[in-house]
Amino acid sequence: MFARYTDNMHHLLIACCCLLSQALPAQTSKPQLLRINKPILFEQLTADLHPDQLFRLYRTNLKLKQVRPNRHDSAVKDSTVTVSTPADQLALFKNRYNTSLLSASFTSNKVKFNGLQVGVTKELFCRTLHVSPAYTVYAFTDGMEDFVQLTCTFANGKLKTVEYKYLINPAGID
């Protein structure tokens, strides 16, 4: 009787180990995401992403992608301009009245985010922004509307990528 009990326990232990060994890799391979919806913090992080400033900073890398008449004033031409460097990708909307950032991905340290830049340690980032260091991806949104998101991704304890993107179609915003 004791031998049968021991065999059953042995099989149960093996089954548990098999289940755990399959579950653990799946948990560690997924990056942990923290979503933060604080408009003031978002404004601080994106203060240096002023479109006119970015237009000047990347002037030598600008490429015209599309030109079309403005839907409100046919005398005005709207342009979409892109920047593609080995480290950074940007898309800007421009006309004679306005410049807007449509999307961006930064892996260089050319641009600062609340005084922080790509390459900063996770410890300094989390201490400066008062966020938990338990995550690898931090997604900051612009407030109640959640039109725009700034995503900061860490690898090996350092900020590797910062992405700026609209969560909705910006052409639908008037």
N, C-alpha and C positions, 0 to 999 in steps of 0.2 A: 504494500500500500504506500509506504513512504517513497519507494522508487518511482511509482507512477506519479505521485505528487511532485517529486523533484523533476521528472521529465516534463510534466505540464508547466511547471514554473519556468523551466529552461526554454521551452517553446514560446511561452508568453514573453519572456525577456528578449528573446531573439526578434519576435514580431515587433515589440516596442522599439527596439534599436533600429530595425529596418524603417519603421514609420518615421522616427525622428531623423534618421540620416537623410531621408528624402525631403523633409520639411525644412531643415536647417539651411541648406544651400539656397532654397527659394527665398528665404527671409533675408539672407545677407546680400543677395544679388540685387535686390530692389533698393534704389536710393530712398532715403527717408526725406519726406517733403513736409515743410512747415509753411502753411499759408498765413500771411499776415495782412490784415486789412486795416491799416492805420494811415489815413490820408496825409497827416503831417509828416510821418516818417517817409512815405512815398515821395512827397514833395522835396524833402531833404536829399533823398537818394538820387532824384532825377534833376536836381537844380542845374547841374553841369551838362545836362543833355539838351540844352537850349538849341533848337534847330539851326538858328543863324550862326551860332558859335560852332556847331558841328560842320555846317556848310563851309565855313572859313577854315576850320582845322583840317578837313579832308579835301579841300579845293583841288589839289593836284590829282586826286584819284576819282573825281566825279565823272560819271558817264550818264548821258541822257538816255533814258529808257523809253519814255513816251511823252508826246505832247498832244493835247486835245483842248477844244474850247471849254471854257468854264460853263457849267450848266446854269448858272444864274446870270452871267454876263458874257455873251458871245464875243465881245471885244477883248476879253481877257483869256490868255492861254494858260492852262494848267500843265505843269510838267512833273514827271516822276523821274527822279535822279537816283542813281545807285552808286555805292562805293563798295569796291571789293579789293581788299588788301589781303595779304597772306594771314593777317591776324584779325581783321575786323570786316564786318559786312553791314551796310546800312542802306535803307531806302528812305528817301525824302520826297515830300510833296512840295512844289514851289510854284508860286505865281508872283506877280509884281506886288501883291499886298501881303503875302504870307509865306512862311516856310514851316512845314510840320514834319516831325519825325514819324515815319510809318512803322519801321521796325529796325532793329539793330542787334548785332551779336558782337561782343567785344571779347577778345582774348589777349589784346595788348594792354599796356598800362597807360595809354594816351589820355583816357578819360577817367575822371574821378567821380565817385559816388559817395557823397557826404564825407569827403576827404579820404575815402578808401579807394583802392584801385585793384585791378587784377594782380594777383601775386601776394596779396595781403594774407596773413595767417588767419585761420578760422578763430583762434583765440581773440585776436584784436578785433576782428569783425563782430563777433558775438558780444564782446565787452562794450564796444562802441555803440552798437544798436540795441543792446539789452535783450538779446534773444538767446535761447538755449543752444548750446553747442552740440546737442545730440543729433542734429540733422545734417544731411549732405546737400540738400537743395532748399533754398529759401525763396518763396514767391511772394512778392510785395504787390498789392493792388492799390489802385488810386482812390478807393473809397466805396461809398454805397453803390455807385453805378458799376464799378468794376469794368471800366472800359479798357484799361491798360494794365499790363503786368510787367514787373521787373523781376527776373529770375536769376538768382545767384547760385552757382553750382561749385561745390568744393571737391577736390581730389587731393589726396596725400596731405591734408591739413592746410591747403592753400586755395584761395579763390582762383578758379581756372577760367570760368566763363560767366559773363553777364549778358542776359538777353532782354530786350525790350520789345514787347509786341502788344498789339491790340487784341483783346479778347472778343471783340465784335467787329463788324465791318465798318471802318471809319467813314466810308462813302455814305453810309446810311445815317450818319450824325449830321444834323443841320442846326 
